[in-house]
Amino acid sequence: MQYRNYFTLGIFLILSLIHRNIVAQDFEVAPVFLEFNAEPGENQSRTITVKNHSNKKSSFLITLNDFLPSSTGEKKVLAPNSTKRSCANWLNINPSFFEINPGDEISIQLNMMVPTDEYSAAWCILYIQTTIEQSSWTSDKSLGTGVRVGGRIGVHIYQSPKSNSKYALKISNLIEITEAKDKERRFSATIENLGEKITKSKVYLIASNINNVEEKQFDPIEFETFPKMSRTIELILPNVLASGTYSLAAIIDYGSKFALEGTQILIEVKDYPVILHEATVDSMKVK
Protein backbone atom coordinates (compact mmCIF):
# COMPACT_ATOMS: atom_id res chain seq x y z
CA MET A 1 0.00 0.00 0.00
CA GLN A 2 2.87 2.35 0.87
CA TYR A 3 4.54 1.78 -2.49
CA ARG A 4 1.24 2.41 -4.22
CA ASN A 5 0.88 5.74 -2.40
CA TYR A 6 4.40 6.77 -3.41
CA PHE A 7 3.64 5.78 -7.00
CA THR A 8 0.40 7.77 -7.04
CA LEU A 9 2.16 10.80 -5.54
CA GLY A 10 4.92 10.55 -8.14
CA ILE A 11 2.44 10.46 -11.01
CA PHE A 12 0.64 13.47 -9.54
CA LEU A 13 3.87 15.47 -9.31
CA ILE A 14 4.85 14.60 -12.87
CA LEU A 15 1.45 15.62 -14.21
CA SER A 16 1.61 18.85 -12.21
CA LEU A 17 4.99 19.72 -13.68
CA ILE A 18 3.79 18.94 -17.20
CA HIS A 19 0.72 21.10 -16.65
CA ARG A 20 2.85 23.95 -15.31
CA ASN A 21 5.10 23.78 -18.36
CA ILE A 22 2.15 23.92 -20.75
CA VAL A 23 0.57 26.87 -18.98
CA ALA A 24 3.93 28.68 -18.92
CA GLN A 25 4.08 28.73 -22.73
CA ASP A 26 2.79 32.27 -23.20
CA PHE A 27 3.20 33.67 -26.69
CA GLU A 28 1.04 35.00 -29.50
CA VAL A 29 1.10 34.48 -33.27
CA ALA A 30 -0.79 36.56 -35.82
CA PRO A 31 -2.26 35.82 -38.24
CA VAL A 32 -2.94 32.08 -37.95
CA PHE A 33 -4.17 31.84 -41.56
CA LEU A 34 -2.02 33.00 -44.47
CA GLU A 35 -3.31 33.10 -48.03
CA PHE A 36 -1.03 33.40 -51.05
CA ASN A 37 -2.32 34.03 -54.57
CA ALA A 38 0.90 33.90 -56.57
CA GLU A 39 0.82 32.92 -60.22
CA PRO A 40 3.03 30.03 -61.45
CA GLY A 41 6.66 31.19 -61.53
CA GLU A 42 5.92 34.15 -59.24
CA ASN A 43 7.54 34.96 -55.91
CA GLN A 44 5.29 36.34 -53.15
CA SER A 45 5.90 37.35 -49.51
CA ARG A 46 3.79 37.37 -46.37
CA THR A 47 4.61 38.27 -42.75
CA ILE A 48 3.61 36.78 -39.41
CA THR A 49 4.27 38.31 -35.99
CA VAL A 50 5.33 36.41 -32.87
CA LYS A 51 5.06 38.13 -29.48
CA ASN A 52 6.50 36.86 -26.20
CA HIS A 53 4.03 37.47 -23.34
CA SER A 54 6.09 35.57 -20.76
CA ASN A 55 8.37 37.17 -18.18
CA LYS A 56 11.55 35.58 -19.52
CA LYS A 57 13.54 35.38 -22.73
CA SER A 58 12.24 32.56 -24.91
CA SER A 59 13.58 30.65 -27.90
CA PHE A 60 11.38 29.62 -30.83
CA LEU A 61 11.66 27.14 -33.68
CA ILE A 62 9.63 27.10 -36.91
CA THR A 63 8.81 23.86 -38.71
CA LEU A 64 6.61 22.95 -41.68
CA ASN A 65 4.22 20.03 -42.16
CA ASP A 66 1.62 18.87 -44.63
CA PHE A 67 -1.92 18.09 -43.61
CA LEU A 68 -4.64 15.97 -45.16
CA PRO A 69 -8.24 17.18 -44.64
CA SER A 70 -10.80 14.54 -43.71
CA SER A 71 -14.52 14.28 -44.45
CA THR A 72 -15.26 15.33 -40.86
CA GLY A 73 -13.20 18.52 -41.05
CA GLU A 74 -10.26 17.19 -39.04
CA LYS A 75 -6.75 17.56 -40.44
CA LYS A 76 -4.21 14.76 -40.29
CA VAL A 77 -0.70 16.20 -39.93
CA LEU A 78 1.91 14.56 -42.15
CA ALA A 79 5.57 14.99 -43.02
CA PRO A 80 6.38 18.02 -45.21
CA ASN A 81 6.16 17.54 -48.98
CA SER A 82 4.42 14.16 -48.57
CA THR A 83 1.14 15.04 -50.33
CA LYS A 84 0.30 16.08 -53.90
CA ARG A 85 -1.10 19.41 -52.70
CA SER A 86 1.88 20.39 -50.57
CA CYS A 87 3.45 23.86 -50.82
CA ALA A 88 5.92 23.27 -47.96
CA ASN A 89 8.92 23.06 -50.30
CA TRP A 90 7.98 26.34 -51.96
CA LEU A 91 8.53 28.35 -48.78
CA ASN A 92 11.61 30.11 -47.46
CA ILE A 93 11.31 31.28 -43.83
CA ASN A 94 13.46 33.98 -42.29
CA PRO A 95 14.30 33.52 -39.47
CA SER A 96 13.37 29.93 -38.67
CA PHE A 97 15.00 29.96 -35.21
CA PHE A 98 15.02 33.03 -32.96
CA GLU A 99 14.83 34.42 -29.43
CA ILE A 100 12.46 37.09 -28.07
CA ASN A 101 12.84 39.08 -24.89
CA PRO A 102 9.89 39.44 -22.49
CA GLY A 103 7.18 41.68 -23.98
CA ASP A 104 8.96 41.96 -27.34
CA GLU A 105 7.82 40.73 -30.76
CA ILE A 106 9.44 39.74 -34.03
CA SER A 107 8.27 39.69 -37.64
CA ILE A 108 8.84 36.50 -39.61
CA GLN A 109 9.00 36.75 -43.39
CA LEU A 110 7.68 33.93 -45.55
CA ASN A 111 8.67 33.94 -49.21
CA MET A 112 6.83 31.56 -51.53
CA MET A 113 8.18 30.67 -54.96
CA VAL A 114 5.51 28.84 -56.97
CA PRO A 115 6.80 26.41 -59.63
CA THR A 116 6.07 27.41 -63.21
CA ASP A 117 3.72 24.46 -63.81
CA GLU A 118 1.62 24.71 -60.61
CA TYR A 119 -1.83 26.16 -61.38
CA SER A 120 -3.82 24.35 -58.67
CA ALA A 121 -4.45 25.09 -55.00
CA ALA A 122 -1.88 23.89 -52.48
CA TRP A 123 -1.50 24.07 -48.70
CA CYS A 124 0.61 23.22 -45.65
CA ILE A 125 0.83 24.11 -41.97
CA LEU A 126 3.59 26.04 -40.20
CA TYR A 127 4.27 25.42 -36.51
CA ILE A 128 5.91 27.99 -34.23
CA GLN A 129 7.23 26.19 -31.16
CA THR A 130 8.92 27.24 -27.98
CA THR A 131 12.17 25.42 -27.19
CA ILE A 132 13.65 24.59 -23.81
CA GLU A 133 17.39 24.25 -23.28
CA GLN A 134 18.50 21.10 -21.51
CA SER A 135 21.58 19.00 -20.96
CA SER A 136 22.65 16.56 -23.64
CA TRP A 137 21.86 13.47 -21.58
CA THR A 138 18.17 14.44 -21.26
CA SER A 139 17.65 15.79 -24.74
CA ASP A 140 15.45 14.18 -27.36
CA LYS A 141 17.97 12.91 -29.91
CA SER A 142 15.46 13.21 -32.72
CA LEU A 143 15.34 16.99 -32.11
CA GLY A 144 19.03 17.59 -31.59
CA THR A 145 21.16 17.83 -28.49
CA GLY A 146 20.21 20.53 -26.01
CA VAL A 147 16.77 21.47 -27.37
CA ARG A 148 13.32 20.18 -26.43
CA VAL A 149 10.18 21.35 -28.17
CA GLY A 150 7.55 22.94 -25.91
CA GLY A 151 4.14 24.47 -26.75
CA ARG A 152 3.31 25.29 -30.35
CA ILE A 153 0.88 27.30 -32.47
CA GLY A 154 -0.06 26.32 -36.01
CA VAL A 155 -0.44 28.71 -38.96
CA HIS A 156 -2.41 27.38 -41.94
CA ILE A 157 -0.91 28.38 -45.29
CA TYR A 158 -3.01 28.33 -48.47
CA GLN A 159 -1.85 29.05 -52.02
CA SER A 160 -4.02 29.40 -55.11
CA PRO A 161 -3.16 31.48 -58.21
CA LYS A 162 -5.23 34.63 -58.62
CA SER A 163 -6.18 33.39 -62.10
CA ASN A 164 -7.68 30.20 -60.63
CA SER A 165 -11.43 30.88 -60.46
CA LYS A 166 -12.74 27.32 -60.49
CA TYR A 167 -15.28 27.49 -57.66
CA ALA A 168 -17.88 24.70 -57.58
CA LEU A 169 -19.66 23.24 -54.53
CA LYS A 170 -22.49 20.73 -54.35
CA ILE A 171 -24.63 19.76 -51.36
CA SER A 172 -26.54 16.47 -51.15
CA ASN A 173 -27.62 13.57 -48.95
CA LEU A 174 -29.50 15.45 -46.24
CA ILE A 175 -30.49 12.85 -43.64
CA GLU A 176 -31.56 12.82 -40.01
CA ILE A 177 -29.07 11.43 -37.50
CA THR A 178 -30.96 12.20 -34.28
CA GLU A 179 -30.44 9.76 -31.42
CA ALA A 180 -32.68 9.10 -28.43
CA LYS A 181 -30.36 11.00 -26.07
CA ASP A 182 -30.36 14.18 -28.19
CA LYS A 183 -32.25 17.23 -26.96
CA GLU A 184 -32.51 18.71 -30.47
CA ARG A 185 -32.87 17.13 -33.89
CA ARG A 186 -29.66 16.58 -35.78
CA PHE A 187 -29.11 16.26 -39.53
CA SER A 188 -26.10 15.67 -41.73
CA ALA A 189 -25.33 16.63 -45.32
CA THR A 190 -22.48 16.02 -47.74
CA ILE A 191 -20.57 18.89 -49.32
CA GLU A 192 -18.48 18.16 -52.41
CA ASN A 193 -15.87 20.61 -53.61
CA LEU A 194 -15.81 19.98 -57.35
CA GLY A 195 -13.61 22.99 -58.12
CA GLU A 196 -9.98 23.92 -57.67
CA LYS A 197 -10.29 26.47 -54.85
CA ILE A 198 -10.15 26.18 -51.07
CA THR A 199 -13.63 27.53 -50.42
CA LYS A 200 -15.14 29.07 -47.31
CA SER A 201 -18.91 28.69 -47.22
CA LYS A 202 -21.91 28.45 -44.96
CA VAL A 203 -24.95 26.18 -44.81
CA TYR A 204 -28.26 26.97 -43.16
CA LEU A 205 -31.53 25.13 -42.65
CA ILE A 206 -34.90 26.41 -43.89
CA ALA A 207 -38.07 24.73 -42.57
CA SER A 208 -41.24 25.35 -44.62
CA ASN A 209 -44.62 24.22 -43.25
CA ILE A 210 -46.34 22.57 -46.22
CA ASN A 211 -49.81 23.30 -44.80
CA ASN A 212 -49.61 27.06 -44.22
CA VAL A 213 -46.42 27.91 -46.20
CA GLU A 214 -44.81 29.51 -43.14
CA GLU A 215 -41.03 29.47 -43.39
CA LYS A 216 -38.27 29.73 -40.80
CA GLN A 217 -34.56 30.10 -41.47
CA PHE A 218 -31.98 29.09 -38.87
CA ASP A 219 -28.50 30.40 -38.18
CA PRO A 220 -25.84 29.02 -40.55
CA ILE A 221 -22.72 27.07 -39.78
CA GLU A 222 -19.46 28.13 -41.47
CA PHE A 223 -16.66 25.88 -42.70
CA GLU A 224 -14.11 25.37 -45.46
CA THR A 225 -13.75 22.68 -48.10
CA PHE A 226 -10.75 21.60 -50.13
CA PRO A 227 -10.52 20.88 -53.89
CA LYS A 228 -11.73 17.49 -55.10
CA MET A 229 -12.71 16.44 -51.57
CA SER A 230 -16.01 15.93 -49.76
CA ARG A 231 -17.03 16.88 -46.25
CA THR A 232 -19.85 15.76 -43.99
CA ILE A 233 -21.38 18.52 -41.90
CA GLU A 234 -23.84 18.39 -38.99
CA LEU A 235 -26.83 20.72 -38.72
CA ILE A 236 -28.97 21.31 -35.65
CA LEU A 237 -32.71 21.96 -35.88
CA PRO A 238 -33.84 23.87 -32.76
CA ASN A 239 -37.03 22.80 -31.00
CA VAL A 240 -39.03 25.85 -32.05
CA LEU A 241 -41.32 24.46 -34.75
CA ALA A 242 -45.00 23.86 -34.20
CA SER A 243 -46.35 20.39 -34.90
CA GLY A 244 -46.84 19.69 -38.57
CA THR A 245 -45.22 18.49 -41.77
CA TYR A 246 -42.25 20.46 -43.08
CA SER A 247 -40.00 20.61 -46.08
CA LEU A 248 -36.56 20.92 -44.54
CA ALA A 249 -33.89 22.30 -46.89
CA ALA A 250 -30.14 22.64 -46.35
CA ILE A 251 -28.89 25.59 -48.41
CA ILE A 252 -25.24 26.24 -49.23
CA ASP A 253 -23.93 29.76 -49.80
CA TYR A 254 -20.35 30.30 -50.99
CA GLY A 255 -20.49 33.79 -52.40
CA SER A 256 -22.77 36.31 -54.05
CA LYS A 257 -21.41 35.42 -57.49
CA PHE A 258 -22.78 31.88 -57.26
CA ALA A 259 -26.33 30.57 -57.21
CA LEU A 260 -27.53 29.06 -53.94
CA GLU A 261 -27.95 25.30 -54.01
CA GLY A 262 -29.70 22.95 -51.66
CA THR A 263 -31.02 19.54 -50.79
CA GLN A 264 -34.25 18.79 -48.93
CA ILE A 265 -36.34 16.18 -47.16
CA LEU A 266 -39.84 16.07 -45.66
CA ILE A 267 -40.06 15.75 -41.89
CA GLU A 268 -42.85 15.64 -39.36
CA VAL A 269 -42.59 17.62 -36.15
CA LYS A 270 -44.26 15.90 -33.20
CA ASP A 271 -43.33 15.20 -29.62
CA TYR A 272 -40.54 13.00 -30.98
CA PRO A 273 -38.48 13.09 -34.20
CA VAL A 274 -40.03 11.25 -37.17
CA ILE A 275 -39.00 11.40 -40.82
CA LEU A 276 -41.97 11.05 -43.15
CA HIS A 277 -40.17 10.83 -46.42
CA GLU A 278 -36.54 11.11 -47.46
CA ALA A 279 -37.12 12.89 -50.75
CA THR A 280 -33.64 14.24 -51.35
CA VAL A 281 -33.40 16.88 -54.06
CA ASP A 282 -29.73 17.27 -54.90
CA SER A 283 -28.36 20.49 -56.37
CA MET A 284 -31.66 22.27 -55.86
CA LYS A 285 -31.35 25.78 -57.28
CA VAL A 286 -32.57 28.59 -55.05
CA LYS A 287 -33.33 31.98 -56.54
Secondary structure, 3 states (H helix, E strand, C coil): CHHHHHHHHHHHHHHHHHHHHHHHCCEEEECCEEEECCCCCCEEEEEEEEEECCCCCEEEEEEEEEEEECCCCCEEEECCCCCCCECHHHEEEECCEEEECCCCEEEEEEEEECCCCCCCCEEEEEEEEEEEECCCCCCCCCCCCCEEEEEEEEEEEEECCCCCCCCCEEEEEEEECCCCCCCCEEEEEEEEECCCCCEEEEEEEEEEECCCCCEEECCCEEEEECCCCEEEEEEEECCCCCCEEEEEEEEEECCCCCCEEEEEEEEEECCCCEEEECCCCCCEEEC
